[in-house]
Structure formats: structure tokens, C-alpha cells
Amino acid sequence: MTQLAQPAEAPKARAFEAIVNHIEQQVLSGELKAGEHLPGERELVTTFQVSRSSVREAMRVLESNGMISSRPGDPRGAVIMAPTSVPLRKMISRLTVTSASSLADLLIYRMTLESSANSLAATRRTEADLLQLEKAMARMRAARTQGQEAFSKADLDFHDVVANASGHELLRISAQAVRDSIEQLITSSIEQSTDDHALMQRTIDHHAQVFQAIHDQDAHLAEHLARSSLFEYYGHLLAEEERTALSALASFGSTIE
């Protein structure tokens, strides 16, 4: 069980927020690390000088934010969770649902994130990363006969391996959240391919190009491939004005080919 730093006195009316803010700050500063346990409820009541209801409300908020996890009946306090894309994915999903973020906005964001991930992966990749990318490519090829769902999962696995090779955790989490939000936004509108096998093969061919660019440590080509492939896949869903703007972004760097 981890010893919490002494909190500053907080307004009693919003006591649970003071607890949430204090624990969040300790996690962000590294004083509390993933896998460590918070003190139990009784000790938190004493430490923060608040009611049990305030402590319980704070724990509910922290758990809903994906920062902690608790098990009913566990005598130990809640455990600190490693950062995930869940809170960011929820936020982006809410923006999408309320139309505060359009498909074009999300595509621009995803182009920026994934082109950066590709570029960093090409710069930083190790032999172990290349091996993982080869395995991800093999899973995609094998998934062609297993249906669209299995192929889509293998496709996402490839992107995750690239993001891991980039060595940038925040970029990986953000890219995952945006990918999920785009898929949610277009589920009802995206045109289904009349030839799934041909679409899968084009996807594999593109990923093979990305793999080769990362292997060759060609960061410029790797980032261009991320932008161009996203536009090729989603561009037809955009209005003409948006499509023109994103086409320019997707084509940036194409003279290197």
C-alpha cells in the first residue's frame, strides 16, 4: 500500500474533487505509479479529513476515468492503472457525437498522428521492432481467409506495432483513440467494398510499403504513406471542399516517390 503525500486543505463542499485532483497530480508527477495500491477507505477518510461518501465518490470518478481499478471485498486499496486510450477515446467520441468534430477534422488529426508515428518508427526502430512488424504482416496475410473482422483486427495490430516502435506513448494512445472514433463515426455510412479480397490485398500492399520504408529508415516516405493511404480509404466520404483540402495534405511529400 502506498503512502499518500499530505493534501492541502480543500473546500468541504467539493471534497471529493480535492481527492481526485490530489491523486491525479501524484500519478502525473510519478509519485504514484501503475500497479501501486492506494490506502484503504478508512485511511483516506483520515488523510483527507472528509466523509466516507466523499472518498467513495472520488474513487468512482477516478475509476470512471480509467486511473484506478478496485475489486469489491479486496482489503487492499484501489490499484493505479497504466495510462490507456479509454479516457481520450471517450472525450473524442463525445465530440464526434455532438458534431463538434467532423470526419475531416478527425482525419486531419489521424493523418498528423500516424504520419508522425511512421516517421519516428523509421528513425527509432530496432531489429526487434522489425521482427514484430514482420509478424504483424504475417497475421494480416493469414487473416484474409478469416473474414473482415479478423482482418481489421490484424490491421489495427500492425498500426499498434508501428506506434510502439515510435517510442512515443502519448502518440500511441492518441492515435488509437482517433482510429476508434473514426470507425464509430462512419460505421453507418462507409461504403462496403464489393470485393473484400481486393480491398484486403490493397491494404496488405500498402502496409508492405510502410514496412519497407521503416526497414530502410526512410522517415519521409513512411510519413507520406500514412497520409496518402488514409485519404485513399476515407476521402470519398468527404464533401468536395473538404476532400480538396485533405488531398493537398495527403499529397504532401509525394515528390519523394
Secondary structure, 3 states (H helix, E strand, C coil): CCCCCCCCCCCHHHHHHHHHHHHHHHHHHCCCCCCCECCCHHHHHHHHCCCHHHHHHHHHHHHHCCCEECCCCCCCCCEECCCCCHHHHHHHHHHHHCCCCCHHHHHHHHHHHHHHHHHHHHHHCCHHHHHHHHHHHHHHHHHCCCCHHHHHHHHHHHHHHHHHHHCCHHHHHHHHHHHHHHHHHHCCCCCCCCCHHHHHHHHHHHHHHHHHHHHCCCHHHHHHHHHHHHHHHHHHHCCHHHHHHHHHHHHCCHHHC
